[in-house]
Amino acid sequence: MVLMNPQQVMVEDDVLVAQSKRGEGLLRVIFVEIGNTKRILTLYWTNQVNRYWQEETNER
């Protein structure tokens, strides 16, 4: 669901990061776009929301 309807999408290095706040943490999905498809590289949950969440994002 985070990849299909993220609260934020950011560019980090050469990959895209879709993320959404969940409870006390943040679910991050790192992916690339190849043609019309999205390929997930990894995903993880973190409680370090302040480290990753950006109020003003470089959304695509």
Secondary structure, 3 states (H helix, E strand, C coil): CCCCCCCEEEEECCEEEEEEEECCEEEEEEEEEECCEEEEEEEEEECCHHHHCCCCCCCC
